[in-house]
């Protein structure tokens, strides 16, 4: 639910396995699908992990645009 506090563990492909505290900012259930999207805000994430996440998201975004 929005506002919930969670611990998120992420294996960044080609990078680190990280666990970080976060807050759920948004929850969207796509109509006609079982898929639920969650927007989260990380707390106190290391700069090096931010860089790895950004690089992964950027690469995936370019993949989908091609």
BELMOVEN-V184418 format. One record per run of one state. SS is the DSSP state (H for helix, E for strand, L for the rest). FROM is the first residue (numbers start at 1). TO is the last residue. If there is no record, write none. Layout:
SS_FROM_TO ; SS_FROM_TO
//
This chain:
L_1_4 ; E_5_11 ; L_12_16 ; E_17_29 ; L_30_35 ; E_36_42 ; L_43_46 ; H_47_65 ; L_66_66
//
